[in-house]
């Protein structure tokens, strides 16, 4: 990964710079000052797709899963997208990640495509599900 070569400080500086430019949003859930969740959403910079955002990361510490934290983070991200006049929010997920698929469909995301055999783990293939939500 390119950011590893540059080091975490450089990665974080670029991350903050992209947020300042309005190109992305990073939400962090914390409990008593400890970061326990992260959601990252990018806003398209393509002139023909300025109405599209993509959630690229939703991660919750295993100790805090199934408490509605990811659901709340997605709700907040969707509100931010609406405020920025975004019309479509996309997300991609491994088909075998049933909890994530359930989370996203419960949040109103609908499958619009699938990439067969996109991932390989332990010599087993998995599809990538493409989901979107119209705002």
trRosetta pair geometry for C-beta under 8 A, 3 or more apart (Angstrom, degrees):
i j d omega theta_ij theta_ji phi_ij phi_ji
1 4 4.8 90 75 -7 91 106
1 5 7.9 -163 97 -8 55 81
2 5 5.9 -52 -163 26 44 111
2 6 6.9 27 150 -7 71 107
3 6 5.6 -60 -151 44 43 107
3 7 8.0 -92 166 56 64 20
3 8 7.7 62 153 -99 102 40
3 10 7.1 -169 -153 92 75 96
3 11 4.0 67 -170 -95 121 115
3 14 7.6 -127 -114 44 110 139
4 7 7.6 43 -174 -76 31 26
6 10 3.7 -98 149 82 111 147
6 11 6.3 139 85 -48 111 74
7 10 5.1 90 64 12 81 102
7 11 7.0 -143 101 -6 41 92
8 11 5.3 -57 -146 38 36 116
8 12 6.1 34 158 -19 70 105
9 12 5.9 -57 -149 37 29 108
9 13 6.4 31 152 -21 64 106
10 13 5.6 -51 -147 34 32 114
10 14 6.5 31 155 -16 64 104
11 14 6.0 -59 -153 37 29 108
11 15 6.3 33 149 -23 64 108
12 15 5.3 -50 -145 34 34 118
12 16 6.4 33 157 -17 66 103
13 16 6.0 -54 -149 37 29 108
13 17 6.3 33 151 -22 63 108
14 17 5.4 -52 -146 36 33 116
14 18 6.4 34 155 -19 66 103
15 18 6.0 -56 -152 34 28 108
15 19 6.6 25 151 -16 62 107
15 24 7.8 -79 -158 81 65 137
15 26 6.8 17 177 -28 112 150
16 19 5.6 -56 -150 38 34 112
16 20 6.3 37 152 -22 67 105
17 20 5.7 -53 -148 34 31 112
17 21 6.5 29 153 -17 64 107
18 21 5.7 -55 -148 38 32 112
18 23 4.6 -79 -170 67 83 116
18 24 4.8 22 134 24 113 114
19 22 7.6 44 178 -72 33 23
19 23 7.4 -93 -74 52 23 72
19 24 5.7 -67 -82 77 63 81
19 25 6.7 95 -127 -105 92 36
19 26 6.3 -69 -85 10 129 97
22 43 6.9 -31 144 42 74 145
22 84 7.8 159 -176 -123 109 129
23 42 6.6 -9 153 -151 78 77
23 43 5.8 -142 -159 51 39 93
23 45 6.3 -10 -128 -64 106 115
24 40 6.5 -3 -178 -173 120 85
24 41 6.4 162 -158 87 70 49
24 42 4.7 -28 -101 -103 97 61
24 43 6.6 -155 -78 8 42 78
25 40 7.4 167 86 -152 53 43
25 41 4.8 -3 54 58 95 100
25 43 7.9 68 -11 -30 89 100
25 77 6.7 165 91 -127 132 82
25 80 5.6 64 -81 136 174 158
26 38 6.9 -20 -170 -161 94 90
26 39 7.2 161 -156 83 47 51
26 40 5.1 -8 -107 -105 79 76
26 41 7.9 -174 -77 24 38 65
27 37 7.8 -17 116 116 90 96
27 38 7.1 151 83 -156 59 40
27 39 4.3 1 53 54 105 100
27 40 7.9 -153 25 -68 67 35
27 41 7.9 32 -5 1 99 104
27 73 5.1 164 104 -151 140 98
27 76 5.9 121 -114 93 154 130
27 77 6.2 -111 -10 -67 139 93
28 35 5.2 -49 -173 -131 116 106
28 37 6.8 150 -162 84 44 62
28 38 5.7 -5 -107 -101 70 70
29 35 7.3 105 74 -157 48 59
29 36 5.5 -62 101 69 94 82
29 37 3.4 16 40 51 115 114
29 38 7.5 -122 20 -51 78 35
29 60 7.3 -1 52 -115 137 89
29 64 7.8 -171 112 131 130 151
29 69 5.2 99 -179 -170 172 115
29 72 7.7 98 -97 81 129 114
29 73 6.0 -87 -45 -70 116 119
30 33 6.0 -1 166 -136 131 9
30 34 5.9 153 -159 70 85 36
30 35 5.2 -47 -96 -92 90 44
30 36 6.2 130 -124 10 33 84
30 37 7.9 -132 -55 35 38 77
31 34 5.5 -26 66 59 73 95
31 36 5.2 23 4 -12 102 139
31 64 6.9 -169 -22 -97 139 141
35 38 7.0 35 173 -60 115 95
36 60 6.6 24 143 -159 80 69
36 61 4.3 -77 -157 13 77 124
36 63 7.5 -86 -146 68 118 96
36 64 4.7 56 165 9 132 158
36 69 7.2 -62 107 -167 109 165
37 58 8.0 -6 -171 -171 98 65
37 59 6.5 177 -148 94 56 56
37 60 4.4 -6 -104 -107 101 72
37 61 6.7 -100 -61 1 63 78
37 64 6.8 -105 -49 94 104 136
37 69 5.1 -168 -48 147 159 127
37 70 6.7 -151 -148 -77 136 66
37 73 6.1 -139 139 -51 132 148
38 57 6.0 -21 117 127 101 118
38 58 7.6 -177 92 -140 58 29
38 59 4.9 4 53 54 94 97
39 55 6.5 -33 -173 -152 98 109
39 57 6.4 175 -144 94 33 72
39 58 5.1 12 -108 -105 86 72
39 59 7.9 -175 -72 24 49 60
39 70 7.7 133 -71 -141 115 67
39 73 4.3 158 -21 158 141 125
39 74 6.9 -167 -124 -72 153 54
39 76 7.9 137 60 70 148 105
39 77 5.6 -105 136 -58 140 134
40 55 7.1 128 81 -159 50 59
40 56 5.1 -44 93 60 105 92
40 57 4.0 39 27 40 107 107
41 53 5.5 25 174 167 106 119
41 54 6.9 171 -153 86 64 37
41 55 4.9 -32 -98 -97 86 65
41 56 7.2 161 -102 8 31 76
41 77 5.0 144 -40 -156 146 118
41 80 7.2 140 68 83 149 128
41 81 7.0 -100 166 -67 151 104
41 89 7.5 -31 -144 -144 123 112
42 53 6.5 170 87 -159 44 71
42 54 5.2 -10 57 58 94 88
42 56 6.0 35 -4 -18 108 121
43 50 7.7 27 164 -157 98 59
43 52 7.8 141 -158 93 53 49
43 53 5.0 -33 -101 -104 61 92
43 84 6.5 -84 -108 142 141 155
43 86 6.9 -118 -123 -85 97 122
44 49 4.1 -75 147 115 157 102
44 50 6.0 -140 87 -99 98 28
44 51 7.6 -15 48 48 126 34
44 52 4.4 41 -11 73 137 91
44 53 6.8 -127 -10 -83 79 38
44 54 7.4 83 -57 -10 83 97
45 50 7.7 31 -133 -99 20 76
46 49 4.2 33 73 36 111 105
46 50 7.2 -142 78 -52 55 60
47 50 6.7 -11 -151 -37 29 106
49 52 4.6 -35 176 25 95 122
51 85 7.1 -72 -120 129 77 82
51 86 6.0 134 -174 -146 50 47
51 87 4.2 1 171 21 115 107
51 88 6.3 67 125 18 89 87
52 86 6.8 93 -120 -155 9 96
52 87 7.3 -43 -72 59 54 78
52 88 4.8 -19 -110 73 79 102
52 89 7.7 157 -161 -90 58 31
52 90 6.7 13 -172 -6 105 110
53 81 5.0 -128 29 -120 150 114
53 84 7.5 86 -57 78 134 133
53 86 4.6 -16 -11 -141 113 152
53 88 7.5 173 30 93 61 55
53 89 5.0 -18 72 -112 95 77
53 90 7.4 -179 93 23 45 71
54 89 7.1 156 -95 -164 28 60
54 90 4.7 -26 -109 68 83 94
54 91 6.8 149 -163 -81 68 47
55 58 6.4 23 158 -44 121 103
55 74 7.3 2 -109 -121 166 84
55 77 6.1 65 -94 150 118 157
55 89 6.3 40 -18 174 98 107
55 90 7.4 -163 25 88 69 44
55 91 4.5 -15 63 -91 101 104
56 91 7.8 -158 -77 -127 27 71
58 70 5.5 79 172 -147 119 108
58 73 6.7 153 -136 95 99 131
58 74 6.9 3 -112 -68 141 96
58 91 7.7 7 -11 -146 121 136
58 100 7.3 145 76 -135 119 106
58 103 7.6 -161 118 117 151 146
60 64 5.6 -117 172 87 103 97
60 65 5.1 130 102 -87 123 74
60 69 5.4 128 -122 85 133 124
60 70 5.2 -93 -36 -57 133 101
61 64 4.8 58 70 21 93 106
61 65 7.5 -143 90 -37 45 78
62 65 5.8 -30 -147 -8 39 118
64 67 5.7 -71 179 22 68 134
64 69 5.8 22 144 -4 111 154
65 69 7.7 -99 -112 39 34 113
65 70 7.6 13 -132 -16 72 119
65 99 7.7 20 -178 167 131 153
68 71 4.9 -57 -157 44 63 120
68 72 5.8 66 145 -26 84 101
69 72 5.9 -56 -150 36 29 109
69 73 6.4 28 153 -18 64 106
70 73 5.6 -53 -146 37 33 112
70 74 6.3 34 155 -19 66 104
70 103 5.7 -19 113 -157 132 144
71 74 5.9 -56 -151 36 29 109
71 75 6.4 32 150 -21 64 106
71 103 6.7 -132 -74 -154 77 93
71 106 7.3 -49 -110 103 111 122
71 107 6.6 -170 -135 -80 73 104
72 75 5.5 -52 -149 34 34 115
72 76 6.4 33 153 -18 66 103
73 76 5.8 -53 -149 36 32 110
73 77 6.3 34 152 -20 65 106
74 77 5.5 -53 -146 37 33 113
74 78 6.3 33 155 -20 66 105
74 103 7.5 157 -25 158 152 101
74 104 7.7 -170 -123 -108 155 60
74 107 4.9 -49 129 -125 147 154
75 78 5.9 -56 -149 36 28 110
75 79 6.6 30 152 -19 63 105
75 107 7.4 -137 -63 -136 68 108
76 79 5.7 -54 -151 34 33 113
76 80 6.5 35 151 -19 65 103
77 80 5.7 -53 -151 35 33 113
77 81 6.4 36 149 -21 65 104
77 89 7.5 122 129 -149 104 151
78 81 5.4 -48 -147 34 35 116
78 82 6.5 39 152 -21 64 101
78 89 6.3 -108 -108 -2 79 163
78 107 7.6 -176 -40 175 141 114
78 133 7.1 -42 -115 99 121 145
78 135 6.7 176 -167 -100 92 119
79 82 5.7 -49 -150 33 33 112
79 83 6.5 36 151 -20 64 104
80 83 5.6 -53 -151 34 33 114
80 84 6.5 21 153 -9 65 108
81 84 5.9 -65 -150 44 31 104
81 86 3.8 -68 -178 53 88 136
81 89 5.3 -28 -137 -72 172 121
81 135 6.1 -168 114 -53 113 161
82 85 7.6 37 -179 -78 35 24
82 86 6.7 -79 -69 49 27 83
82 135 5.4 -151 -88 179 84 137
86 89 6.3 66 135 -65 131 85
86 135 6.0 64 99 33 77 147
87 134 6.7 -12 163 -154 74 72
87 135 5.6 -146 -147 54 30 90
88 132 5.5 -10 -170 -172 100 120
88 133 7.3 153 -155 76 53 45
88 134 5.9 -26 -100 -105 73 58
88 135 7.1 -148 -68 10 24 87
89 109 7.8 -87 94 -98 94 101
89 132 6.7 154 81 -156 44 65
89 133 5.0 -12 59 56 95 96
89 135 6.5 67 -10 -36 100 113
90 130 6.9 -19 -164 -172 110 85
90 131 6.8 147 -158 86 59 53
90 132 4.7 -27 -99 -99 73 86
91 104 5.7 -143 83 -129 140 137
91 109 6.1 -48 40 -127 114 158
91 131 5.1 -19 65 68 83 104
91 132 7.6 163 20 -86 64 40
92 128 5.5 6 -177 177 110 109
92 129 6.9 160 -156 79 58 50
92 130 5.6 -21 -104 -103 85 59
92 131 7.1 172 -89 21 32 78
93 97 5.5 -115 175 66 100 124
93 100 4.8 -170 -148 120 134 122
93 101 5.7 177 110 -76 144 69
93 104 6.3 -158 -23 -2 148 150
93 128 7.2 151 75 -158 28 65
93 129 5.2 -20 65 58 82 100
93 131 6.7 11 10 -1 106 122
94 97 4.4 89 70 -8 93 108
94 100 7.5 69 48 59 75 138
94 118 7.9 -146 -112 77 72 113
94 119 5.7 -27 -116 16 111 155
94 126 5.1 26 -165 132 102 137
94 127 7.6 131 -160 80 54 46
94 128 6.3 -46 -98 -104 48 62
94 129 7.6 56 148 12 6 87
95 101 7.1 42 -146 -71 41 139
95 114 7.3 43 -72 -144 123 114
95 126 5.6 -166 44 -179 91 89
95 127 4.1 39 -17 65 137 92
95 128 7.1 -120 -27 -82 85 13
95 129 5.3 114 -83 -34 75 104
96 126 4.8 -77 -4 -130 114 131
97 100 4.1 4 133 30 116 118
97 101 6.2 139 92 -22 71 87
98 101 5.6 -54 -141 37 33 113
98 102 6.2 34 159 -20 67 106
99 102 5.7 -56 -149 38 30 112
99 103 6.3 35 152 -24 65 105
100 103 5.4 -49 -146 33 34 116
100 104 6.3 26 159 -14 67 106
101 104 6.2 -60 -148 40 27 105
101 105 6.2 19 158 -12 65 111
101 129 6.5 57 -111 46 107 156
102 105 6.1 -60 -141 42 26 104
102 106 6.0 30 158 -22 64 111
103 106 5.9 -61 -150 36 23 112
103 107 6.5 17 153 -15 61 110
104 107 5.6 -57 -149 38 33 111
104 109 4.2 -38 164 44 92 137
104 131 5.3 87 147 103 137 169
105 108 7.7 121 -175 -18 32 7
105 109 5.9 -87 -87 66 39 79
105 110 7.5 78 -125 -91 78 42
105 131 7.5 -116 -72 -131 67 141
107 133 7.1 -67 120 -74 91 150
108 133 5.0 75 107 -128 96 121
109 131 3.9 51 158 160 121 123
109 132 6.4 151 -151 70 84 11
109 133 4.7 -74 -93 -53 64 98
110 131 6.4 153 72 -153 24 79
110 132 6.4 -34 59 63 75 65
110 133 7.1 122 9 -90 75 56
111 114 6.9 8 -172 -55 119 94
111 129 5.6 -65 -118 -171 107 106
111 130 6.9 95 -155 73 65 57
111 131 5.6 -48 -90 -96 48 74
112 130 5.5 -69 66 107 80 101
112 131 6.9 128 9 -126 83 24
112 132 5.2 1 -6 14 134 111
113 129 7.9 151 90 -163 49 46
113 130 4.0 2 65 49 90 130
114 127 5.2 5 -178 174 106 130
114 128 6.9 160 -159 80 56 51
114 129 5.5 -20 -107 -109 86 57
114 130 6.5 -144 -71 13 35 85
115 118 4.1 70 106 -66 112 121
115 127 6.3 159 79 -163 50 73
115 128 4.3 2 51 52 105 103
115 130 7.2 81 -16 -34 89 105
116 125 7.8 33 166 153 69 132
116 127 5.3 -35 -113 -107 43 99
117 120 7.4 19 -173 -65 79 89
117 125 4.1 -29 -126 -166 78 140
117 126 7.6 105 -122 53 33 22
117 127 6.8 -10 -27 -85 30 61
118 125 7.9 114 36 -170 39 91
118 126 7.0 -54 57 93 78 65
118 127 6.0 71 11 -156 100 35
118 128 3.7 -25 45 -12 161 109
119 125 6.8 135 80 -159 54 54
119 126 4.4 -20 67 60 107 97
119 127 7.8 -49 25 31 89 5
119 128 6.5 112 -20 -59 98 92
120 123 6.9 0 -180 -125 103 18
120 124 6.8 159 -153 75 63 33
120 125 5.4 -31 -96 -94 76 61
120 126 7.6 175 -84 16 30 76
121 124 6.0 -30 70 61 66 86
121 126 6.8 3 16 -3 104 120
